[in-house]
Amino acid sequence: MAEVIASSSPSPVSVRAIPRSDADRHEARAAWMLAAPAILLTFLFIILPVCAVVTLGFTDFELGYSGFRFVGFENYAELLNDRTFKQSLWNTFIYAAIVAPVSIFLALGLAMLIEAEGIGRSFFRTAYFLPVASLIVAMATVWQYLFHPSIGPINALLALVGIEGPNWLGASSTVLYSLALIGIWQTVGFNLVLFLAGLTAIPRDLYSAAEVDGARSAWDRFRLVTWPMLGPTTLFVTTISVINAVKVFETVKTLTEGGPNKASEVLLFTIYQEGFVYLRVGYASAMTVVFLLILIVLMFVQYRIQDRQVHYT
């Protein structure tokens, strides 16, 4: 009997591929037609410009000159000895190291306070999100007034307690930290909305179960329920915050122009200077490739951490 069953069951080798019907072909054709506009736009506005930047990074192309030549890795070799590039890379790292973690933890704390408050929740959400919707160029005048060394309210408050306030945007020792403070102000609202969405998605039954198991204090409920359930949201917020911090440009361009003495010059501002002020497009393209590689590494780290969390859970 077993031999009959074994002989009657089809083997994987003997099974032939089932031909696709006209309906399947029509469905596949319709899917490609629907995806064609997105594919075309992705090619025109993402893939093609990236390929152009990578190609120009191996040339000495300058705006205003009719021709250019391929120079190989000369631009990248010049980057290794460029003090301005190294300084801007270091300033970008310091800026991101301040803005990203502070904005994440501050947004998480504010989100938990707003979620626990039943009255005025919509008002606080809107109030904290306003810096995200406002243009930093329009707010530059306000921040210049706040950080003004003589008439600014920040130094006026410090003077009340006997502290002489520094020249926040005009001193090399404080300008990068002042810009980081503006970056935190601008980023907290966006992170706050994401954390609020993550907190809303946590089932309330988990808190009741944790309380039954002995989690009486707010810290125990946060440690055992809130923080583990916010894992994917926290990972996404961390990645977005770091990438946005690395891409800082508007505040530097508007408030400091990279000064004083290049103390606030960041990577995107250096690329802007080389490409649009000094017109060295080839050299600026090589810097852009380095910037893109940094973003790719950050995204790769995010995906690796996310995959480990998925396999762990």
C-alpha positions as CSV (number, residue, x, y, z in Angstrom):
1,M,0.0,0.0,0.0
2,A,2.8,2.4,0.9
3,E,4.5,1.6,-2.5
4,V,1.2,2.5,-4.3
5,I,1.0,5.8,-2.5
6,A,4.6,6.6,-3.1
7,S,4.3,5.8,-6.7
8,S,1.1,7.8,-7.2
9,S,2.5,11.0,-5.5
10,P,4.2,13.3,-8.0
11,S,7.9,13.9,-7.6
12,P,9.3,17.5,-7.7
13,V,11.3,16.7,-10.8
14,S,8.3,15.4,-12.7
15,V,6.0,18.4,-11.9
16,R,6.0,20.8,-14.9
17,A,5.7,24.5,-14.7
18,I,2.1,25.6,-15.0
19,P,1.8,28.0,-17.9
20,R,0.6,31.4,-17.1
21,S,-2.9,32.2,-18.3
22,D,-3.9,35.3,-20.1
23,A,-5.4,36.7,-16.9
24,D,-2.0,36.5,-15.2
25,R,-0.3,38.2,-18.1
26,H,-2.9,40.9,-18.1
27,E,-2.5,41.4,-14.3
28,A,1.3,41.6,-14.6
29,R,1.1,44.0,-17.5
30,A,-1.3,46.2,-15.5
31,A,1.0,46.1,-12.5
32,W,4.0,47.3,-14.6
33,M,1.9,50.1,-16.2
34,L,0.8,51.3,-12.7
35,A,4.4,51.1,-11.4
36,A,6.0,52.7,-14.5
37,P,5.5,56.4,-13.4
38,A,7.1,55.8,-10.0
39,I,9.9,53.8,-11.7
40,L,10.5,56.6,-14.2
41,L,10.5,59.4,-11.5
42,T,12.9,57.3,-9.3
43,F,15.2,56.9,-12.3
44,L,15.1,60.6,-13.3
45,F,15.3,62.2,-9.9
46,I,17.3,59.7,-7.8
47,I,19.3,57.2,-9.8
48,L,20.3,59.5,-12.6
49,P,21.5,62.4,-10.4
50,V,23.4,60.0,-8.1
51,C,25.2,58.5,-11.1
52,A,25.9,62.0,-12.4
53,V,27.4,63.0,-9.0
54,V,29.5,59.9,-8.8
55,T,30.8,60.4,-12.3
56,L,31.6,64.1,-11.8
57,G,33.5,63.2,-8.6
58,F,36.2,61.7,-10.9
59,T,36.5,64.9,-13.0
60,D,37.9,68.4,-12.6
61,F,34.7,70.0,-13.9
62,E,34.2,73.6,-13.0
63,L,31.3,75.8,-13.8
64,G,32.1,78.3,-16.5
65,Y,34.6,76.2,-18.3
66,S,33.7,74.4,-21.5
67,G,35.6,71.2,-21.0
68,F,36.8,68.9,-18.2
69,R,38.9,65.8,-17.9
70,F,38.8,62.7,-15.8
71,V,41.3,62.8,-12.9
72,G,40.6,59.5,-11.3
73,F,40.8,59.6,-7.5
74,E,42.7,62.9,-7.3
75,N,39.6,64.6,-5.7
76,Y,39.4,62.0,-3.0
77,A,43.1,62.2,-2.4
78,E,42.8,65.9,-2.0
79,L,40.0,65.4,0.5
80,L,42.4,63.5,2.8
81,N,44.6,66.6,3.1
82,D,41.8,69.2,3.1
83,R,41.7,70.8,6.5
84,T,38.4,72.5,5.8
85,F,36.8,69.2,4.9
86,K,38.1,67.5,8.0
87,Q,37.0,70.3,10.2
88,S,33.5,70.3,8.6
89,L,33.3,66.5,9.1
90,W,34.2,66.8,12.7
91,N,31.8,69.7,13.3
92,T,29.0,67.6,11.7
93,F,29.8,64.7,14.0
94,I,29.8,66.9,17.1
95,Y,26.5,68.5,16.1
96,A,24.8,65.2,15.4
97,A,26.2,63.7,18.6
98,I,24.5,66.5,20.6
99,V,21.2,67.0,18.7
100,A,20.2,63.4,18.0
101,P,20.3,61.9,21.6
102,V,19.1,65.1,23.3
103,S,16.1,65.5,21.0
104,I,15.2,61.8,21.2
105,F,15.2,61.6,25.0
106,L,13.5,65.0,25.4
107,A,10.8,64.0,22.9
108,L,10.2,60.7,24.7
109,G,9.8,62.4,28.0
110,L,7.4,65.0,26.6
111,A,5.5,62.4,24.8
112,M,4.9,60.4,27.9
113,L,3.8,63.5,29.8
114,I,1.4,64.5,27.1
115,E,0.0,60.9,26.8
116,A,-0.6,60.8,30.6
117,E,-2.4,64.2,30.5
118,G,-6.0,63.9,29.5
119,I,-6.7,67.7,29.1
120,G,-5.0,69.8,26.5
121,R,-3.3,67.0,24.6
122,S,-4.1,68.4,21.2
123,F,-2.8,71.8,22.2
124,F,0.5,70.5,23.4
125,R,0.9,68.4,20.3
126,T,0.4,71.5,18.1
127,A,2.6,73.7,20.2
128,Y,5.6,71.3,20.2
129,F,5.1,70.6,16.4
130,L,5.2,74.3,15.4
131,P,9.0,74.5,15.2
132,V,8.9,71.7,12.6
133,A,6.4,73.6,10.5
134,S,8.2,76.9,10.8
135,L,10.9,78.0,8.4
136,I,14.3,78.4,10.1
137,V,15.1,81.3,7.7
138,A,12.1,83.1,9.1
139,M,13.1,82.2,12.7
140,A,16.7,83.3,12.2
141,T,15.9,86.9,13.3
142,V,14.4,85.6,16.5
143,W,17.3,83.4,17.3
144,Q,19.8,86.1,16.5
145,Y,18.0,88.3,19.0
146,L,17.9,85.6,21.6
147,F,21.6,84.9,21.3
148,H,22.7,88.6,20.9
149,P,25.6,89.2,23.3
150,S,24.4,92.6,24.6
151,I,20.6,92.9,24.2
152,G,19.6,89.2,24.0
153,P,17.3,87.9,26.7
154,I,19.5,84.8,27.4
155,N,22.5,86.9,28.4
156,A,20.1,89.2,30.3
157,L,18.9,86.3,32.4
158,L,22.5,85.1,33.0
159,A,23.4,88.7,34.2
160,L,20.7,88.5,36.8
161,V,22.5,85.7,38.5
162,G,25.9,87.3,38.1
163,I,27.1,85.3,35.0
164,E,28.6,87.1,32.0
165,G,27.0,85.6,28.9
166,P,29.3,84.8,26.0
167,N,28.9,85.8,22.4
168,W,26.9,82.7,21.5
169,L,27.1,82.9,17.7
170,G,30.3,85.0,17.4
171,A,32.7,82.9,19.5
172,S,34.4,79.7,18.3
173,S,33.9,78.0,21.6
174,T,30.1,78.4,21.7
175,V,28.8,78.7,18.2
176,L,28.4,75.0,17.4
177,Y,26.6,74.4,20.7
178,S,24.3,77.3,20.0
179,L,23.4,75.9,16.6
180,A,22.9,72.5,18.3
181,L,20.4,74.1,20.7
182,I,18.4,75.4,17.7
183,G,18.6,72.0,16.1
184,I,17.1,70.4,19.2
185,W,14.3,73.0,19.3
186,Q,13.6,72.2,15.6
187,T,13.7,68.4,16.0
188,V,11.9,67.6,19.2
189,G,8.5,68.3,17.8
190,F,8.8,65.8,15.0
191,N,10.2,63.1,17.3
192,L,7.4,63.9,19.8
193,V,4.7,63.1,17.2
194,L,6.4,59.8,16.3
195,F,6.7,58.7,20.0
196,L,3.1,59.7,20.6
197,A,2.0,57.4,17.8
198,G,4.1,54.6,19.3
199,L,2.6,55.1,22.7
200,T,-0.9,55.1,21.4
201,A,-0.3,51.8,19.7
202,I,0.7,50.1,23.0
203,P,-2.3,47.9,24.3
204,R,-3.5,49.1,27.7
205,D,-4.0,45.5,28.8
206,L,-0.2,45.1,29.0
207,Y,0.0,47.7,31.8
208,S,-2.7,46.0,33.7
209,A,-0.9,42.6,33.3
210,A,2.4,44.2,34.4
211,E,0.7,45.7,37.5
212,V,-0.7,42.3,38.4
213,D,2.8,40.8,38.1
214,G,4.2,43.3,40.5
215,A,5.1,46.4,38.4
216,R,3.6,48.9,40.8
217,S,5.8,52.0,40.1
218,A,5.8,54.1,37.0
219,W,9.5,53.2,36.4
220,D,8.7,49.5,36.5
221,R,5.9,50.0,33.9
222,F,8.1,52.0,31.7
223,R,11.0,49.5,31.9
224,L,8.9,46.4,31.5
225,V,6.2,47.6,29.0
226,T,6.7,51.0,27.5
227,W,10.4,50.8,26.5
228,P,10.3,47.3,25.0
229,M,7.1,48.1,23.0
230,L,8.6,51.3,21.7
231,G,11.6,49.5,20.3
232,P,10.7,49.8,16.6
233,T,9.6,53.4,17.0
234,T,12.7,54.3,18.9
235,L,14.9,52.8,16.2
236,F,13.1,54.7,13.5
237,V,13.3,58.0,15.5
238,T,17.0,57.5,16.1
239,T,17.8,56.9,12.5
240,I,15.7,59.9,11.3
241,S,17.2,62.1,14.0
242,V,20.8,61.2,13.1
243,I,20.2,61.6,9.4
244,N,18.5,65.0,9.8
245,A,21.3,66.1,12.1
246,V,24.0,65.1,9.6
247,K,22.1,67.1,6.9
248,V,22.1,70.4,8.8
249,F,22.6,73.3,6.5
250,E,19.9,76.1,6.9
251,T,20.9,77.3,10.4
252,V,24.6,77.4,9.4
253,K,24.0,79.3,6.2
254,T,21.5,81.7,7.7
255,L,23.1,82.5,11.1
256,T,26.9,82.0,10.9
257,E,28.0,81.3,7.3
258,G,30.4,78.7,8.8
259,G,32.1,81.1,11.1
260,P,33.8,82.3,13.1
261,N,37.0,80.7,11.8
262,K,35.1,77.7,10.4
263,A,34.0,76.7,13.9
264,S,30.5,76.1,12.7
265,E,31.2,74.9,9.1
266,V,29.4,71.6,8.5
267,L,29.7,69.1,5.7
268,L,26.8,70.3,3.6
269,F,27.9,73.9,3.9
270,T,31.4,73.0,2.7
271,I,29.8,71.2,-0.3
272,Y,27.7,74.3,-1.0
273,Q,30.8,76.5,-0.8
274,E,32.9,74.3,-3.1
275,G,30.1,73.8,-5.7
276,F,28.3,77.1,-5.8
277,V,30.8,79.7,-4.5
278,Y,34.1,78.4,-5.8
279,L,32.4,76.6,-8.7
280,R,34.5,73.4,-8.2
281,V,31.7,71.0,-9.1
282,G,34.0,68.0,-9.5
283,Y,35.5,68.4,-6.1
284,A,32.1,69.2,-4.5
285,S,30.7,66.0,-6.1
286,A,33.5,64.0,-4.5
287,M,32.4,65.5,-1.1
288,T,28.8,64.6,-1.9
289,V,29.8,61.0,-2.6
290,V,31.4,60.8,0.9
291,F,28.2,62.4,2.4
292,L,26.1,59.8,0.6
293,L,28.3,57.0,1.9
294,I,27.8,58.2,5.4
295,L,24.0,58.1,4.9
296,I,24.2,54.6,3.4
297,V,26.2,53.4,6.4
298,L,23.6,54.9,8.8
299,M,20.8,53.2,7.0
300,F,22.6,49.9,6.8
301,V,23.2,50.0,10.6
302,Q,19.5,50.7,11.1
303,Y,18.5,47.7,9.0
304,R,20.9,45.4,10.7
305,I,19.7,46.4,14.2
306,Q,16.1,46.1,13.0
307,D,16.7,42.6,11.6
308,R,18.3,41.5,14.9
309,Q,15.3,42.8,16.8
310,V,12.8,40.9,14.5
311,H,14.8,37.6,14.8
312,Y,15.0,38.1,18.6
313,T,11.3,38.6,19.0
